Amino acid sequence: MKVSELIVQLQMLPPKLDVMLPCESNVDHALRVGIVQVAKTDQDWSGTPIGNYRVIDGNDAEVKTGKPFPVVVIDFEKSL
């Protein structure tokens, strides 16, 4: 999904609704939206649609198979 597609979807919703996202146990409040650099990892989580990308930071030692690129992340925590 691109930001423009998300904006179109959000514009159709009542503006006073809370934003929540699915998580491991159920759903929780989204607390932050930000731009981060990610890269595809060498993990193959076949059968699951999550966890194939990792946020790039200075302390990251995990092997990446893809070139880093910017994305918008909606997060459960106040800092990414």
mmCIF file of the N, C-alpha and C atoms, coordinates in Angstrom:
data_MODEL
# 
_entry.id   MODEL 
# 
loop_
_atom_site.group_PDB 
_atom_site.id 
_atom_site.type_symbol 
_atom_site.label_atom_id 
_atom_site.label_alt_id 
_atom_site.label_comp_id 
_atom_site.label_asym_id 
_atom_site.label_entity_id 
_atom_site.label_seq_id 
_atom_site.pdbx_PDB_ins_code 
_atom_site.Cartn_x 
_atom_site.Cartn_y 
_atom_site.Cartn_z 
_atom_site.occupancy 
_atom_site.B_iso_or_equiv 
_atom_site.pdbx_formal_charge 
_atom_site.auth_seq_id 
_atom_site.auth_comp_id 
_atom_site.auth_asym_id 
_atom_site.auth_atom_id 
_atom_site.pdbx_PDB_model_num 
ATOM 1   N N  . MET A 1 1  ? 0.851   -1.170  0.000  1.00 0.00 ? 1  MET A N  1 
ATOM 2   C CA . MET A 1 1  ? 0.000   0.000   0.000  1.00 0.00 ? 1  MET A CA 1 
ATOM 3   C C  . MET A 1 1  ? 0.896   1.233   0.000  1.00 0.00 ? 1  MET A C  1 
ATOM 4   N N  . LYS A 1 2  ? 0.540   2.196   -0.766 1.00 0.00 ? 2  LYS A N  1 
ATOM 5   C CA . LYS A 1 2  ? 1.241   3.479   -0.844 1.00 0.00 ? 2  LYS A CA 1 
ATOM 6   C C  . LYS A 1 2  ? 0.542   4.500   0.055  1.00 0.00 ? 2  LYS A C  1 
ATOM 7   N N  . VAL A 1 3  ? 1.257   5.553   0.443  1.00 0.00 ? 3  VAL A N  1 
ATOM 8   C CA . VAL A 1 3  ? 0.694   6.597   1.291  1.00 0.00 ? 3  VAL A CA 1 
ATOM 9   C C  . VAL A 1 3  ? -0.565  7.194   0.658  1.00 0.00 ? 3  VAL A C  1 
ATOM 10  N N  . SER A 1 4  ? -0.534  7.420   -0.655 1.00 0.00 ? 4  SER A N  1 
ATOM 11  C CA . SER A 1 4  ? -1.706  8.002   -1.329 1.00 0.00 ? 4  SER A CA 1 
ATOM 12  C C  . SER A 1 4  ? -2.935  7.099   -1.199 1.00 0.00 ? 4  SER A C  1 
ATOM 13  N N  . GLU A 1 5  ? -2.735  5.783   -1.253 1.00 0.00 ? 5  GLU A N  1 
ATOM 14  C CA . GLU A 1 5  ? -3.854  4.840   -1.096 1.00 0.00 ? 5  GLU A CA 1 
ATOM 15  C C  . GLU A 1 5  ? -4.385  4.858   0.339  1.00 0.00 ? 5  GLU A C  1 
ATOM 16  N N  . LEU A 1 6  ? -3.470  4.951   1.308  1.00 0.00 ? 6  LEU A N  1 
ATOM 17  C CA . LEU A 1 6  ? -3.878  5.027   2.703  1.00 0.00 ? 6  LEU A CA 1 
ATOM 18  C C  . LEU A 1 6  ? -4.686  6.297   2.968  1.00 0.00 ? 6  LEU A C  1 
ATOM 19  N N  . ILE A 1 7  ? -4.241  7.415   2.418  1.00 0.00 ? 7  ILE A N  1 
ATOM 20  C CA . ILE A 1 7  ? -4.944  8.686   2.598  1.00 0.00 ? 7  ILE A CA 1 
ATOM 21  C C  . ILE A 1 7  ? -6.370  8.592   2.062  1.00 0.00 ? 7  ILE A C  1 
ATOM 22  N N  . VAL A 1 8  ? -6.537  8.009   0.895  1.00 0.00 ? 8  VAL A N  1 
ATOM 23  C CA . VAL A 1 8  ? -7.879  7.857   0.313  1.00 0.00 ? 8  VAL A CA 1 
ATOM 24  C C  . VAL A 1 8  ? -8.764  7.039   1.249  1.00 0.00 ? 8  VAL A C  1 
ATOM 25  N N  . GLN A 1 9  ? -8.226  5.932   1.780  1.00 0.00 ? 9  GLN A N  1 
ATOM 26  C CA . GLN A 1 9  ? -9.006  5.095   2.692  1.00 0.00 ? 9  GLN A CA 1 
ATOM 27  C C  . GLN A 1 9  ? -9.363  5.850   3.970  1.00 0.00 ? 9  GLN A C  1 
ATOM 28  N N  . LEU A 1 10 ? -8.405  6.581   4.527  1.00 0.00 ? 10 LEU A N  1 
ATOM 29  C CA . LEU A 1 10 ? -8.643  7.306   5.768  1.00 0.00 ? 10 LEU A CA 1 
ATOM 30  C C  . LEU A 1 10 ? -9.624  8.458   5.593  1.00 0.00 ? 10 LEU A C  1 
ATOM 31  N N  . GLN A 1 11 ? -9.632  9.085   4.432  1.00 0.00 ? 11 GLN A N  1 
ATOM 32  C CA . GLN A 1 11 ? -10.545 10.208  4.199  1.00 0.00 ? 11 GLN A CA 1 
ATOM 33  C C  . GLN A 1 11 ? -12.012 9.773   4.216  1.00 0.00 ? 11 GLN A C  1 
ATOM 34  N N  . MET A 1 12 ? -12.275 8.501   4.015  1.00 0.00 ? 12 MET A N  1 
ATOM 35  C CA . MET A 1 12 ? -13.660 8.006   4.029  1.00 0.00 ? 12 MET A CA 1 
ATOM 36  C C  . MET A 1 12 ? -14.149 7.682   5.445  1.00 0.00 ? 12 MET A C  1 
ATOM 37  N N  . LEU A 1 13 ? -13.263 7.756   6.439  1.00 0.00 ? 13 LEU A N  1 
ATOM 38  C CA . LEU A 1 13 ? -13.616 7.365   7.801  1.00 0.00 ? 13 LEU A CA 1 
ATOM 39  C C  . LEU A 1 13 ? -13.927 8.570   8.669  1.00 0.00 ? 13 LEU A C  1 
ATOM 40  N N  . PRO A 1 14 ? -14.740 8.369   9.711  1.00 0.00 ? 14 PRO A N  1 
ATOM 41  C CA . PRO A 1 14 ? -14.997 9.464   10.655 1.00 0.00 ? 14 PRO A CA 1 
ATOM 42  C C  . PRO A 1 14 ? -13.690 9.896   11.329 1.00 0.00 ? 14 PRO A C  1 
ATOM 43  N N  . PRO A 1 15 ? -13.389 11.191  11.356 1.00 0.00 ? 15 PRO A N  1 
ATOM 44  C CA . PRO A 1 15 ? -12.095 11.662  11.858 1.00 0.00 ? 15 PRO A CA 1 
ATOM 45  C C  . PRO A 1 15 ? -11.870 11.464  13.359 1.00 0.00 ? 15 PRO A C  1 
ATOM 46  N N  . LYS A 1 16 ? -12.899 11.194  14.123 1.00 0.00 ? 16 LYS A N  1 
ATOM 47  C CA . LYS A 1 16 ? -12.729 11.036  15.573 1.00 0.00 ? 16 LYS A CA 1 
ATOM 48  C C  . LYS A 1 16 ? -12.466 9.591   15.996 1.00 0.00 ? 16 LYS A C  1 
ATOM 49  N N  . LEU A 1 17 ? -12.393 8.676   15.045 1.00 0.00 ? 17 LEU A N  1 
ATOM 50  C CA . LEU A 1 17 ? -12.113 7.281   15.392 1.00 0.00 ? 17 LEU A CA 1 
ATOM 51  C C  . LEU A 1 17 ? -10.677 7.115   15.877 1.00 0.00 ? 17 LEU A C  1 
ATOM 52  N N  . ASP A 1 18 ? -10.477 6.236   16.875 1.00 0.00 ? 18 ASP A N  1 
ATOM 53  C CA . ASP A 1 18 ? -9.125  5.856   17.282 1.00 0.00 ? 18 ASP A CA 1 
ATOM 54  C C  . ASP A 1 18 ? -8.516  4.981   16.197 1.00 0.00 ? 18 ASP A C  1 
ATOM 55  N N  . VAL A 1 19 ? -7.190  4.989   16.106 1.00 0.00 ? 19 VAL A N  1 
ATOM 56  C CA . VAL A 1 19 ? -6.471  4.118   15.178 1.00 0.00 ? 19 VAL A CA 1 
ATOM 57  C C  . VAL A 1 19 ? -5.847  2.989   15.991 1.00 0.00 ? 19 VAL A C  1 
ATOM 58  N N  . MET A 1 20 ? -6.158  1.753   15.628 1.00 0.00 ? 20 MET A N  1 
ATOM 59  C CA . MET A 1 20 ? -5.587  0.576   16.275 1.00 0.00 ? 20 MET A CA 1 
ATOM 60  C C  . MET A 1 20 ? -5.073  -0.358  15.198 1.00 0.00 ? 20 MET A C  1 
ATOM 61  N N  . LEU A 1 21 ? -4.110  -1.183  15.579 1.00 0.00 ? 21 LEU A N  1 
ATOM 62  C CA . LEU A 1 21 ? -3.491  -2.119  14.651 1.00 0.00 ? 21 LEU A CA 1 
ATOM 63  C C  . LEU A 1 21 ? -3.499  -3.519  15.241 1.00 0.00 ? 21 LEU A C  1 
ATOM 64  N N  . PRO A 1 22 ? -3.557  -4.535  14.379 1.00 0.00 ? 22 PRO A N  1 
ATOM 65  C CA . PRO A 1 22 ? -3.469  -5.902  14.895 1.00 0.00 ? 22 PRO A CA 1 
ATOM 66  C C  . PRO A 1 22 ? -2.075  -6.153  15.463 1.00 0.00 ? 22 PRO A C  1 
ATOM 67  N N  . CYS A 1 23 ? -2.034  -6.896  16.563 1.00 0.00 ? 23 CYS A N  1 
ATOM 68  C CA . CYS A 1 23 ? -0.759  -7.286  17.156 1.00 0.00 ? 23 CYS A CA 1 
ATOM 69  C C  . CYS A 1 23 ? -0.841  -8.747  17.581 1.00 0.00 ? 23 CYS A C  1 
ATOM 70  N N  . GLU A 1 24 ? 0.173   -9.248  18.235 1.00 0.00 ? 24 GLU A N  1 
ATOM 71  C CA . GLU A 1 24 ? 0.239   -10.671 18.556 1.00 0.00 ? 24 GLU A CA 1 
ATOM 72  C C  . GLU A 1 24 ? -0.971  -11.180 19.320 1.00 0.00 ? 24 GLU A C  1 
ATOM 73  N N  . SER A 1 25 ? -1.441  -10.429 20.302 1.00 0.00 ? 25 SER A N  1 
ATOM 74  C CA . SER A 1 25 ? -2.527  -10.937 21.130 1.00 0.00 ? 25 SER A CA 1 
ATOM 75  C C  . SER A 1 25 ? -3.911  -10.459 20.718 1.00 0.00 ? 25 SER A C  1 
ATOM 76  N N  . ASN A 1 26 ? -4.018  -9.299  20.061 1.00 0.00 ? 26 ASN A N  1 
ATOM 77  C CA . ASN A 1 26 ? -5.312  -8.791  19.631 1.00 0.00 ? 26 ASN A CA 1 
ATOM 78  C C  . ASN A 1 26 ? -5.100  -7.503  18.846 1.00 0.00 ? 26 ASN A C  1 
ATOM 79  N N  . VAL A 1 27 ? -5.523  -6.350  19.369 1.00 0.00 ? 27 VAL A N  1 
ATOM 80  C CA . VAL A 1 27 ? -5.269  -5.050  18.734 1.00 0.00 ? 27 VAL A CA 1 
ATOM 81  C C  . VAL A 1 27 ? -4.806  -4.068  19.804 1.00 0.00 ? 27 VAL A C  1 
ATOM 82  N N  . ASP A 1 28 ? -4.127  -2.997  19.368 1.00 0.00 ? 28 ASP A N  1 
ATOM 83  C CA . ASP A 1 28 ? -3.692  -1.966  20.320 1.00 0.00 ? 28 ASP A CA 1 
ATOM 84  C C  . ASP A 1 28 ? -3.617  -0.632  19.592 1.00 0.00 ? 28 ASP A C  1 
ATOM 85  N N  . HIS A 1 29 ? -3.560  0.456   20.387 1.00 0.00 ? 29 HIS A N  1 
ATOM 86  C CA . HIS A 1 29 ? -3.531  1.819   19.848 1.00 0.00 ? 29 HIS A CA 1 
ATOM 87  C C  . HIS A 1 29 ? -2.248  2.088   19.063 1.00 0.00 ? 29 HIS A C  1 
ATOM 88  N N  . ALA A 1 30 ? -2.383  2.761   17.938 1.00 0.00 ? 30 ALA A N  1 
ATOM 89  C CA . ALA A 1 30 ? -1.235  3.297   17.216 1.00 0.00 ? 30 ALA A CA 1 
ATOM 90  C C  . ALA A 1 30 ? -0.849  4.593   17.916 1.00 0.00 ? 30 ALA A C  1 
ATOM 91  N N  . LEU A 1 31 ? 0.441   4.742   18.239 1.00 0.00 ? 31 LEU A N  1 
ATOM 92  C CA . LEU A 1 31 ? 0.887   5.909   18.982 1.00 0.00 ? 31 LEU A CA 1 
ATOM 93  C C  . LEU A 1 31 ? 1.810   6.822   18.188 1.00 0.00 ? 31 LEU A C  1 
ATOM 94  N N  . ARG A 1 32 ? 2.298   6.361   17.040 1.00 0.00 ? 32 ARG A N  1 
ATOM 95  C CA . ARG A 1 32 ? 3.250   7.168   16.284 1.00 0.00 ? 32 ARG A CA 1 
ATOM 96  C C  . ARG A 1 32 ? 3.222   6.755   14.820 1.00 0.00 ? 32 ARG A C  1 
ATOM 97  N N  . VAL A 1 33 ? 3.482   7.725   13.972 1.00 0.00 ? 33 VAL A N  1 
ATOM 98  C CA . VAL A 1 33 ? 3.696   7.474   12.549 1.00 0.00 ? 33 VAL A CA 1 
ATOM 99  C C  . VAL A 1 33 ? 5.010   8.141   12.191 1.00 0.00 ? 33 VAL A C  1 
ATOM 100 N N  . GLY A 1 34 ? 5.895   7.414   11.531 1.00 0.00 ? 34 GLY A N  1 
ATOM 101 C CA . GLY A 1 34 ? 7.185   7.989   11.180 1.00 0.00 ? 34 GLY A CA 1 
ATOM 102 C C  . GLY A 1 34 ? 7.784   7.311   9.957  1.00 0.00 ? 34 GLY A C  1 
ATOM 103 N N  . ILE A 1 35 ? 8.827   7.936   9.424  1.00 0.00 ? 35 ILE A N  1 
ATOM 104 C CA . ILE A 1 35 ? 9.539   7.382   8.275  1.00 0.00 ? 35 ILE A CA 1 
ATOM 105 C C  . ILE A 1 35 ? 10.816  6.745   8.791  1.00 0.00 ? 35 ILE A C  1 
ATOM 106 N N  . VAL A 1 36 ? 11.064  5.495   8.404  1.00 0.00 ? 36 VAL A N  1 
ATOM 107 C CA . VAL A 1 36 ? 12.283  4.778   8.786  1.00 0.00 ? 36 VAL A CA 1 
ATOM 108 C C  . VAL A 1 36 ? 12.865  4.096   7.552  1.00 0.00 ? 36 VAL A C  1 
ATOM 109 N N  . GLN A 1 37 ? 14.140  3.737   7.646  1.00 0.00 ? 37 GLN A N  1 
ATOM 110 C CA . GLN A 1 37 ? 14.793  2.953   6.604  1.00 0.00 ? 37 GLN A CA 1 
ATOM 111 C C  . GLN A 1 37 ? 14.657  1.476   6.967  1.00 0.00 ? 37 GLN A C  1 
ATOM 112 N N  . VAL A 1 38 ? 14.271  0.649   6.014  1.00 0.00 ? 38 VAL A N  1 
ATOM 113 C CA . VAL A 1 38 ? 14.168  -0.791  6.234  1.00 0.00 ? 38 VAL A CA 1 
ATOM 114 C C  . VAL A 1 38 ? 14.908  -1.525  5.122  1.00 0.00 ? 38 VAL A C  1 
ATOM 115 N N  . ALA A 1 39 ? 15.186  -2.800  5.376  1.00 0.00 ? 39 ALA A N  1 
ATOM 116 C CA . ALA A 1 39 ? 15.762  -3.667  4.356  1.00 0.00 ? 39 ALA A CA 1 
ATOM 117 C C  . ALA A 1 39 ? 15.172  -5.053  4.544  1.00 0.00 ? 39 ALA A C  1 
ATOM 118 N N  . LYS A 1 40 ? 15.034  -5.766  3.460  1.00 0.00 ? 40 LYS A N  1 
ATOM 119 C CA . LYS A 1 40 ? 14.547  -7.139  3.517  1.00 0.00 ? 40 LYS A CA 1 
ATOM 120 C C  . LYS A 1 40 ? 15.612  -7.987  4.206  1.00 0.00 ? 40 LYS A C  1 
ATOM 121 N N  . THR A 1 41 ? 15.198  -8.891  5.072  1.00 0.00 ? 41 THR A N  1 
ATOM 122 C CA . THR A 1 41 ? 16.144  -9.746  5.786  1.00 0.00 ? 41 THR A CA 1 
ATOM 123 C C  . THR A 1 41 ? 16.335  -11.062 5.033  1.00 0.00 ? 41 THR A C  1 
ATOM 124 N N  . ASP A 1 42 ? 17.272  -11.846 5.508  1.00 0.00 ? 42 ASP A N  1 
ATOM 125 C CA . ASP A 1 42 ? 17.491  -13.156 4.899  1.00 0.00 ? 42 ASP A CA 1 
ATOM 126 C C  . ASP A 1 42 ? 16.564  -14.211 5.489  1.00 0.00 ? 42 ASP A C  1 
ATOM 127 N N  . GLN A 1 43 ? 15.696  -13.818 6.413  1.00 0.00 ? 43 GLN A N  1 
ATOM 128 C CA . GLN A 1 43 ? 14.722  -14.746 6.988  1.00 0.00 ? 43 GLN A CA 1 
ATOM 129 C C  . GLN A 1 43 ? 13.646  -15.068 5.968  1.00 0.00 ? 43 GLN A C  1 
ATOM 130 N N  . ASP A 1 44 ? 13.247  -16.317 5.916  1.00 0.00 ? 44 ASP A N  1 
ATOM 131 C CA . ASP A 1 44 ? 12.130  -16.719 5.070  1.00 0.00 ? 44 ASP A CA 1 
ATOM 132 C C  . ASP A 1 44 ? 11.022  -17.214 5.979  1.00 0.00 ? 44 ASP A C  1 
ATOM 133 N N  . TRP A 1 45 ? 10.096  -16.337 6.286  1.00 0.00 ? 45 TRP A N  1 
ATOM 134 C CA . TRP A 1 45 ? 8.987   -16.693 7.165  1.00 0.00 ? 45 TRP A CA 1 
ATOM 135 C C  . TRP A 1 45 ? 7.837   -17.229 6.318  1.00 0.00 ? 45 TRP A C  1 
ATOM 136 N N  . SER A 1 46 ? 8.097   -18.265 5.553  1.00 0.00 ? 46 SER A N  1 
ATOM 137 C CA . SER A 1 46 ? 7.082   -18.844 4.667  1.00 0.00 ? 46 SER A CA 1 
ATOM 138 C C  . SER A 1 46 ? 5.807   -19.122 5.445  1.00 0.00 ? 46 SER A C  1 
ATOM 139 N N  . GLY A 1 47 ? 4.710   -18.736 4.860  1.00 0.00 ? 47 GLY A N  1 
ATOM 140 C CA . GLY A 1 47 ? 3.414   -18.962 5.496  1.00 0.00 ? 47 GLY A CA 1 
ATOM 141 C C  . GLY A 1 47 ? 2.971   -17.819 6.388  1.00 0.00 ? 47 GLY A C  1 
ATOM 142 N N  . THR A 1 48 ? 3.861   -16.854 6.663  1.00 0.00 ? 48 THR A N  1 
ATOM 143 C CA . THR A 1 48 ? 3.456   -15.698 7.454  1.00 0.00 ? 48 THR A CA 1 
ATOM 144 C C  . THR A 1 48 ? 3.763   -14.428 6.670  1.00 0.00 ? 48 THR A C  1 
ATOM 145 N N  . PRO A 1 49 ? 2.865   -13.476 6.716  1.00 0.00 ? 49 PRO A N  1 
ATOM 146 C CA . PRO A 1 49 ? 3.082   -12.245 5.948  1.00 0.00 ? 49 PRO A CA 1 
ATOM 147 C C  . PRO A 1 49 ? 3.837   -11.175 6.729  1.00 0.00 ? 49 PRO A C  1 
ATOM 148 N N  . ILE A 1 50 ? 4.410   -11.522 7.894  1.00 0.00 ? 50 ILE A N  1 
ATOM 149 C CA . ILE A 1 50 ? 5.036   -10.491 8.716  1.00 0.00 ? 50 ILE A CA 1 
ATOM 150 C C  . ILE A 1 50 ? 6.484   -10.829 9.038  1.00 0.00 ? 50 ILE A C  1 
ATOM 151 N N  . GLY A 1 51 ? 7.286   -9.811  9.316  1.00 0.00 ? 51 GLY A N  1 
ATOM 152 C CA . GLY A 1 51 ? 8.640   -10.005 9.790  1.00 0.00 ? 51 GLY A CA 1 
ATOM 153 C C  . GLY A 1 51 ? 9.706   -10.151 8.726  1.00 0.00 ? 51 GLY A C  1 
ATOM 154 N N  . ASN A 1 52 ? 9.392   -9.863  7.477  1.00 0.00 ? 52 ASN A N  1 
ATOM 155 C CA . ASN A 1 52 ? 10.373  -10.037 6.407  1.00 0.00 ? 52 ASN A CA 1 
ATOM 156 C C  . ASN A 1 52 ? 11.280  -8.821  6.211  1.00 0.00 ? 52 ASN A C  1 
ATOM 157 N N  . TYR A 1 53 ? 11.029  -7.736  6.928  1.00 0.00 ? 53 TYR A N  1 
ATOM 158 C CA . TYR A 1 53 ? 11.835  -6.521  6.817  1.00 0.00 ? 53 TYR A CA 1 
ATOM 159 C C  . TYR A 1 53 ? 12.294  -6.109  8.204  1.00 0.00 ? 53 TYR A C  1 
ATOM 160 N N  . ARG A 1 54 ? 13.408  -5.399  8.254  1.00 0.00 ? 54 ARG A N  1 
ATOM 161 C CA . ARG A 1 54 ? 13.955  -4.956  9.535  1.00 0.00 ? 54 ARG A CA 1 
ATOM 162 C C  . ARG A 1 54 ? 14.336  -3.482  9.442  1.00 0.00 ? 54 ARG A C  1 
ATOM 163 N N  . VAL A 1 55 ? 14.042  -2.738  10.518 1.00 0.00 ? 55 VAL A N  1 
ATOM 164 C CA . VAL A 1 55 ? 14.426  -1.333  10.586 1.00 0.00 ? 55 VAL A CA 1 
ATOM 165 C C  . VAL A 1 55 ? 15.944  -1.264  10.684 1.00 0.00 ? 55 VAL A C  1 
ATOM 166 N N  . ILE A 1 56 ? 16.537  -0.389  9.884  1.00 0.00 ? 56 ILE A N  1 
ATOM 167 C CA . ILE A 1 56 ? 17.989  -0.215  9.879  1.00 0.00 ? 56 ILE A CA 1 
ATOM 168 C C  . ILE A 1 56 ? 18.368  0.797   10.950 1.00 0.00 ? 56 ILE A C  1 
ATOM 169 N N  . ASP A 1 57 ? 19.301  0.415   11.818 1.00 0.00 ? 57 ASP A N  1 
ATOM 170 C CA . ASP A 1 57 ? 19.864  1.358   12.776 1.00 0.00 ? 57 ASP A CA 1 
ATOM 171 C C  . ASP A 1 57 ? 21.356  1.076   12.894 1.00 0.00 ? 57 ASP A C  1 
ATOM 172 N N  . GLY A 1 58 ? 22.076  1.901   13.605 1.00 0.00 ? 58 GLY A N  1 
ATOM 173 C CA . GLY A 1 58 ? 23.523  1.788   13.697 1.00 0.00 ? 58 GLY A CA 1 
ATOM 174 C C  . GLY A 1 58 ? 24.026  0.536   14.399 1.00 0.00 ? 58 GLY A C  1 
ATOM 175 N N  . ASN A 1 59 ? 23.195  -0.099  15.222 1.00 0.00 ? 59 ASN A N  1 
ATOM 176 C CA . ASN A 1 59 ? 23.625  -1.268  15.992 1.00 0.00 ? 59 ASN A CA 1 
ATOM 177 C C  . ASN A 1 59 ? 23.133  -2.573  15.393 1.00 0.00 ? 59 ASN A C  1 
ATOM 178 N N  . ASP A 1 60 ? 22.643  -2.562  14.175 1.00 0.00 ? 60 ASP A N  1 
ATOM 179 C CA . ASP A 1 60 ? 22.016  -3.731  13.578 1.00 0.00 ? 60 ASP A CA 1 
ATOM 180 C C  . ASP A 1 60 ? 23.057  -4.649  12.944 1.00 0.00 ? 60 ASP A C  1 
ATOM 181 N N  . ALA A 1 61 ? 23.105  -5.907  13.402 1.00 0.00 ? 61 ALA A N  1 
ATOM 182 C CA . ALA A 1 61 ? 24.081  -6.860  12.877 1.00 0.00 ? 61 ALA A CA 1 
ATOM 183 C C  . ALA A 1 61 ? 23.430  -7.923  11.992 1.00 0.00 ? 61 ALA A C  1 
ATOM 184 N N  . GLU A 1 62 ? 22.100  -7.920  11.867 1.00 0.00 ? 62 GLU A N  1 
ATOM 185 C CA . GLU A 1 62 ? 21.422  -8.948  11.076 1.00 0.00 ? 62 GLU A CA 1 
ATOM 186 C C  . GLU A 1 62 ? 21.713  -8.765  9.587  1.00 0.00 ? 62 GLU A C  1 
ATOM 187 N N  . VAL A 1 63 ? 21.899  -9.879  8.908  1.00 0.00 ? 63 VAL A N  1 
ATOM 188 C CA . VAL A 1 63 ? 22.195  -9.852  7.476  1.00 0.00 ? 63 VAL A CA 1 
ATOM 189 C C  . VAL A 1 63 ? 20.950  -9.440  6.700  1.00 0.00 ? 63 VAL A C  1 
ATOM 190 N N  . LYS A 1 64 ? 21.119  -8.531  5.750  1.00 0.00 ? 64 LYS A N  1 
ATOM 191 C CA . LYS A 1 64 ? 20.027  -8.085  4.879  1.00 0.00 ? 64 LYS A CA 1 
ATOM 192 C C  . LYS A 1 64 ? 20.271  -8.624  3.481  1.00 0.00 ? 64 LYS A C  1 
ATOM 193 N N  . THR A 1 65 ? 19.217  -8.909  2.776  1.00 0.00 ? 65 THR A N  1 
ATOM 194 C CA . THR A 1 65 ? 19.364  -9.339  1.394  1.00 0.00 ? 65 THR A CA 1 
ATOM 195 C C  . THR A 1 65 ? 18.950  -8.248  0.433  1.00 0.00 ? 65 THR A C  1 
ATOM 196 N N  . GLY A 1 66 ? 18.339  -7.205  0.940  1.00 0.00 ? 66 GLY A N  1 
ATOM 197 C CA . GLY A 1 66 ? 17.867  -6.132  0.075  1.00 0.00 ? 66 GLY A CA 1 
ATOM 198 C C  . GLY A 1 66 ? 18.501  -4.806  0.423  1.00 0.00 ? 66 GLY A C  1 
ATOM 199 N N  . LYS A 1 67 ? 18.414  -3.886  -0.518 1.00 0.00 ? 67 LYS A N  1 
ATOM 200 C CA . LYS A 1 67 ? 18.928  -2.534  -0.324 1.00 0.00 ? 67 LYS A CA 1 
ATOM 201 C C  . LYS A 1 67 ? 17.958  -1.760  0.576  1.00 0.00 ? 67 LYS A C  1 
ATOM 202 N N  . PRO A 1 68 ? 18.461  -1.004  1.561  1.00 0.00 ? 68 PRO A N  1 
ATOM 203 C CA . PRO A 1 68 ? 17.578  -0.213  2.428  1.00 0.00 ? 68 PRO A CA 1 
ATOM 204 C C  . PRO A 1 68 ? 16.747  0.797   1.629  1.00 0.00 ? 68 PRO A C  1 
ATOM 205 N N  . PHE A 1 69 ? 15.525  1.025   2.087  1.00 0.00 ? 69 PHE A N  1 
ATOM 206 C CA . PHE A 1 69 ? 14.639  2.002   1.464  1.00 0.00 ? 69 PHE A CA 1 
ATOM 207 C C  . PHE A 1 69 ? 13.721  2.597   2.527  1.00 0.00 ? 69 PHE A C  1 
ATOM 208 N N  . PRO A 1 70 ? 13.236  3.829   2.311  1.00 0.00 ? 70 PRO A N  1 
ATOM 209 C CA . PRO A 1 70 ? 12.376  4.477   3.302  1.00 0.00 ? 70 PRO A CA 1 
ATOM 210 C C  . PRO A 1 70 ? 10.931  3.984   3.216  1.00 0.00 ? 70 PRO A C  1 
ATOM 211 N N  . VAL A 1 71 ? 10.302  3.871   4.386  1.00 0.00 ? 71 VAL A N  1 
ATOM 212 C CA . VAL A 1 71 ? 8.892   3.496   4.469  1.00 0.00 ? 71 VAL A CA 1 
ATOM 213 C C  . VAL A 1 71 ? 8.234   4.277   5.605  1.00 0.00 ? 71 VAL A C  1 
ATOM 214 N N  . VAL A 1 72 ? 6.928   4.355   5.576  1.00 0.00 ? 72 VAL A N  1 
ATOM 215 C CA . VAL A 1 72 ? 6.150   4.913   6.681  1.00 0.00 ? 72 VAL A CA 1 
ATOM 216 C C  . VAL A 1 72 ? 5.760   3.756   7.593  1.00 0.00 ? 72 VAL A C  1 
ATOM 217 N N  . VAL A 1 73 ? 6.022   3.916   8.893  1.00 0.00 ? 73 VAL A N  1 
ATOM 218 C CA . VAL A 1 73 ? 5.669   2.896   9.865  1.00 0.00 ? 73 VAL A CA 1 
ATOM 219 C C  . VAL A 1 73 ? 4.670   3.475   10.859 1.00 0.00 ? 73 VAL A C  1 
ATOM 220 N N  . ILE A 1 74 ? 3.587   2.765   11.069 1.00 0.00 ? 74 ILE A N  1 
ATOM 221 C CA . ILE A 1 74 ? 2.624   3.097   12.120 1.00 0.00 ? 74 ILE A CA 1 
ATOM 222 C C  . ILE A 1 74 ? 2.971   2.178   13.271 1.00 0.00 ? 74 ILE A C  1 
ATOM 223 N N  . ASP A 1 75 ? 3.262   2.746   14.450 1.00 0.00 ? 75 ASP A N  1 
ATOM 224 C CA . ASP A 1 75 ? 3.831   1.956   15.537 1.00 0.00 ? 75 ASP A CA 1 
ATOM 225 C C  . ASP A 1 75 ? 2.993   2.027   16.806 1.00 0.00 ? 75 ASP A C  1 
ATOM 226 N N  . PHE A 1 76 ? 3.201   1.031   17.658 1.00 0.00 ? 76 PHE A N  1 
ATOM 227 C CA . PHE A 1 76 ? 2.551   0.960   18.963 1.00 0.00 ? 76 PHE A CA 1 
ATOM 228 C C  . PHE A 1 76 ? 3.296   1.747   20.032 1.00 0.00 ? 76 PHE A C  1 
ATOM 229 N N  . GLU A 1 77 ? 4.540   2.122   19.756 1.00 0.00 ? 77 GLU A N  1 
ATOM 230 C CA . GLU A 1 77 ? 5.353   2.827   20.728 1.00 0.00 ? 77 GLU A CA 1 
ATOM 231 C C  . GLU A 1 77 ? 5.570   4.263   20.270 1.00 0.00 ? 77 GLU A C  1 
ATOM 232 N N  . LYS A 1 78 ? 5.933   5.115   21.194 1.00 0.00 ? 78 LYS A N  1 
ATOM 233 C CA . LYS A 1 78 ? 6.096   6.537   20.866 1.00 0.00 ? 78 LYS A CA 1 
ATOM 234 C C  . LYS A 1 78 ? 7.393   6.830   20.154 1.00 0.00 ? 78 LYS A C  1 
ATOM 235 N N  . SER A 1 79 ? 8.342   5.911   20.158 1.00 0.00 ? 79 SER A N  1 
ATOM 236 C CA . SER A 1 79 ? 9.587   6.131   19.426 1.00 0.00 ? 79 SER A CA 1 
ATOM 237 C C  . SER A 1 79 ? 9.942   4.887   18.630 1.00 0.00 ? 79 SER A C  1 
ATOM 238 N N  . LEU A 1 80 ? 10.532  5.115   17.460 1.00 0.00 ? 80 LEU A N  1 
ATOM 239 C CA . LEU A 1 80 ? 10.970  4.005   16.604 1.00 0.00 ? 80 LEU A CA 1 
ATOM 240 C C  . LEU A 1 80 ? 12.467  3.864   16.719 1.00 0.00 ? 80 LEU A C  1 
# 
